[in-house]
Amino acid sequence: MLTRMLASHSDKTRLSAVLALAKLGEPQVEKPLIQALHDPSPRVRGVAAVALGRLGCDAALPALRALARDDTDPDVRAAASTAAMKLTTAHAADRAARESEAARRSPGSERGERPHETYSVEPHPDLYVLVKSAADESPGGSDPATRRAHAGVIRHALLEQLRSDASITSSAGEAQRWALGVRHLDLSVTRLAAGRVGQLVEVEAELRIAISDDSGRMLSILSGGAKVQVPADKFDARYLPALRKDALDNAMRGMFGKLVAQLRDQL
């Protein structure tokens, strides 16, 4: 019944079905939940991703990684990234437990000798990320204070996203504990423009994130952007600062999933 509901033309019906499947928490729901990762509705995809992470569904890992990298919705990318991290951590924990048990059963352990290595099964971050700088380098005549404000918007948006992802740390102590190499991020506003498009006034923001290692060597560059539109007949120039802020914030949040995927590809 629930599987048939996933084929409904109604987003609400499909969402109800995937929520019900998630609550069942049984192995037989894994296949329809994996199929739901490709649903047209971002809410359905997001719920399915969270459910598969909680279920520990190994078969979903490739699809979750692809979703975390390529999905058009930032909330879905974040949900898929977190779910994939949970599955990866679970794999590491299982492997560590097996190795620990093997060491305990080894001939040396029976004689009271300590194993050569110990393993921790505690879930932990696998990325150490620091925001090194943020700047508004867009063309135009914005004054220094305005440019600093624009840089602050994108820095704040990214830091908020980083803090919400359990697979990422900005703590030097935690990074040292888990032997994580640092990745430095330099954020730039490369374009911030407003103009009329038909019956709309459009504000467009374009951003660049440069990723480097601890030696300062550039590893990669990621670009992205976002647009905010309002009806021209309701536009007031006093709205421009708020519209620019929204465009900058949306652009940075929209890039987060691809940023995490790129950082993880560099591990």
C-alpha positions in Angstrom: 0.0 0.0 0.0 2.7 2.5 1.0 4.8 1.6 -2.0 1.9 2.3 -4.3 1.4 5.7 -2.6 4.9 6.6 -3.6 3.7 6.5 -7.2 1.0 9.1 -6.6 0.9 12.4 -8.5 0.3 14.2 -5.2 3.4 15.5 -3.3 1.5 15.3 -0.1 0.5 11.7 -0.6 4.1 10.7 -1.5 5.4 12.6 1.6 2.9 10.8 3.8 4.1 7.4 2.4 7.8 8.1 2.9 7.1 9.3 6.5 5.2 6.1 7.2 7.9 3.9 5.7 10.5 5.7 7.8 8.6 5.1 11.0 8.4 1.3 10.2 12.1 1.0 10.4 12.2 -2.5 8.8 14.6 -3.9 6.2 11.9 -4.2 3.6 11.3 -0.5 3.5 14.9 0.2 2.4 14.3 -0.4 -1.3 11.3 2.0 -1.7 13.1 4.6 0.4 16.1 4.4 -2.0 13.7 4.9 -4.9 12.3 7.9 -3.0 15.7 9.6 -3.2 14.8 10.4 -6.8 11.4 11.8 -6.1 10.5 15.2 -7.7 9.7 16.7 -4.3 12.7 17.9 -2.3 10.8 17.2 1.0 10.3 13.6 0.0 14.0 13.2 -1.0 15.1 14.8 2.3 12.9 12.6 4.5 14.1 9.5 2.6 17.7 10.5 3.1 17.3 11.0 6.8 15.5 7.7 7.2 18.1 5.7 5.3 20.8 7.1 7.4 19.0 6.1 10.6 18.3 2.6 9.2 22.0 2.1 8.4 21.2 1.1 4.8 24.5 0.3 3.2 22.9 0.0 -0.2 21.9 3.6 -0.2 25.4 5.0 0.3 26.2 5.6 -3.4 22.9 7.3 -4.0 23.2 9.4 -0.9 26.7 10.6 -1.9 25.4 11.5 -5.3 22.5 13.4 -3.7 24.9 15.3 -1.3 27.0 16.4 -4.3 24.4 17.1 -7.0 20.9 17.8 -5.7 19.5 21.2 -6.5 18.0 21.7 -3.1 20.5 22.7 -0.3 18.4 21.1 2.5 18.4 17.8 0.6 22.1 18.0 0.0 22.7 18.6 3.8 20.4 15.7 4.8 22.1 13.3 2.3 25.6 14.4 3.4 24.7 13.8 7.1 23.1 10.4 6.3 26.2 9.4 4.2 28.4 10.4 7.1 26.4 8.3 9.5 26.8 5.2 7.2 30.5 5.8 6.7 31.0 6.2 10.5 29.1 3.0 11.1 31.3 1.1 8.6 34.4 2.4 10.4 33.0 1.4 13.8 32.1 -2.1 12.6 35.6 -2.5 11.2 37.3 -1.2 14.3 35.2 -3.6 16.5 36.2 -6.6 14.3 39.8 -5.6 14.5 39.6 -5.1 18.2 38.0 -8.5 18.7 40.6 -10.1 16.4 43.4 -8.6 18.5 41.7 -9.8 21.7 41.6 -13.3 20.4 45.1 -13.4 19.1 47.7 -15.7 20.7 49.5 -12.8 22.2 46.4 -11.5 24.0 45.9 -14.9 25.6 49.4 -14.5 27.2 48.4 -11.1 28.6 50.3 -9.1 25.9 48.9 -5.8 24.8 47.8 -5.5 21.2 50.1 -3.4 19.1 47.2 -1.0 18.1 44.0 0.1 19.7 41.0 1.4 17.8 38.3 3.9 18.7 34.7 3.3 17.6 33.5 6.7 18.7 31.8 8.6 15.9 33.9 11.6 14.9 34.3 14.3 12.2 36.3 13.5 9.1 36.8 17.1 7.9 38.8 19.9 9.6 37.7 23.2 7.9 38.7 26.8 8.7 37.3 30.0 7.0 40.5 31.9 6.4 39.1 35.1 4.8 36.0 36.6 3.2 35.9 39.6 0.9 33.7 41.5 -1.5 35.7 41.8 -4.7 32.8 42.5 -7.0 33.0 45.3 -9.6 31.3 48.5 -8.6 31.5 51.5 -6.4 30.5 50.0 -3.0 32.3 51.7 -0.1 34.6 49.7 2.2 32.0 49.4 5.0 29.4 47.9 2.6 31.9 45.5 1.2 32.8 44.4 4.8 29.1 43.8 5.5 28.7 41.7 2.3 31.8 39.6 3.3 30.3 39.2 6.7 27.0 37.8 5.3 28.7 35.0 3.3 31.1 34.2 6.2 28.2 33.9 8.7 26.1 31.8 6.3 29.0 29.3 5.7 30.0 29.1 9.4 26.4 28.4 10.3 26.3 25.5 7.8 29.6 24.2 9.0 28.5 24.1 12.6 25.3 22.2 11.7 27.3 19.3 10.0 28.5 16.8 12.5 31.1 15.4 10.0 33.0 18.8 10.1 35.0 20.4 12.9 36.7 23.7 13.3 38.4 22.7 16.5 42.2 22.3 16.4 42.0 20.0 19.4 39.5 17.7 17.8 41.4 17.7 14.5 44.6 16.7 16.4 42.8 14.0 18.2 41.6 12.4 15.0 44.6 13.3 12.8 42.7 15.4 10.4 44.4 17.6 7.8 43.2 21.2 7.7 41.4 22.8 4.7 41.4 26.6 4.5 38.6 28.4 2.7 38.9 31.9 1.2 35.5 33.3 0.3 34.9 36.0 -2.4 32.0 37.9 -3.8 32.9 38.1 -7.4 29.7 39.7 -8.7 26.8 41.5 -7.0 24.5 43.3 -9.5 20.9 44.5 -9.7 18.9 45.1 -12.8 15.5 44.9 -14.4 14.5 41.7 -16.2 11.0 42.1 -17.8 8.6 42.9 -15.1 11.0 42.0 -12.3 13.9 43.6 -10.5 16.7 41.0 -10.1 19.6 41.0 -7.7 22.3 38.4 -8.6 25.2 37.3 -6.4 28.1 35.2 -7.6 30.6 33.7 -5.2 33.9 31.9 -5.3 35.4 29.6 -2.6 39.1 28.8 -2.9 40.3 25.7 -1.0 43.9 25.3 0.2 45.9 23.1 2.5 48.0 24.1 5.5 51.0 24.9 3.3 48.9 27.4 1.4 48.8 25.3 -1.8 45.6 25.8 -3.7 43.7 22.6 -4.1 40.5 23.7 -5.9 38.1 26.5 -6.6 34.3 26.3 -6.3 31.9 28.8 -7.9 28.2 29.4 -7.5 25.5 32.0 -7.2 21.9 32.9 -6.6 19.2 35.4 -7.7 16.5 37.2 -5.8 13.6 38.8 -7.7 10.8 41.2 -6.8 8.0 42.7 -9.0 9.2 45.9 -10.6 6.0 47.7 -9.7 6.6 47.0 -6.0 10.3 47.7 -5.9 11.7 50.4 -3.7 15.4 51.3 -3.8 15.4 51.1 0.0 15.0 47.3 -0.4 18.3 46.9 -2.2 20.5 46.2 0.9 18.2 43.5 2.1 17.9 42.0 -1.4 21.6 41.9 -1.7 21.9 40.2 1.7 19.3 37.6 0.7 21.1 36.9 -2.6 24.5 36.5 -0.9 23.1 34.3 1.9 21.2 32.1 -0.6 24.2 31.7 -2.8 26.5 30.5 0.0 23.9 28.1 1.4 23.3 26.8 -2.1 27.0 26.0 -2.5 27.4 24.1 0.8 26.5 20.6 -0.4 28.9 20.8 -3.3 31.6 22.3 -1.1 31.4 19.4 1.4 31.4 16.8 -1.5 34.5 18.5 -2.9 36.3 18.5 0.4 35.5 14.9 1.0 36.7 14.0 -2.5 40.1 15.4 -1.5 40.5 13.1 1.5 
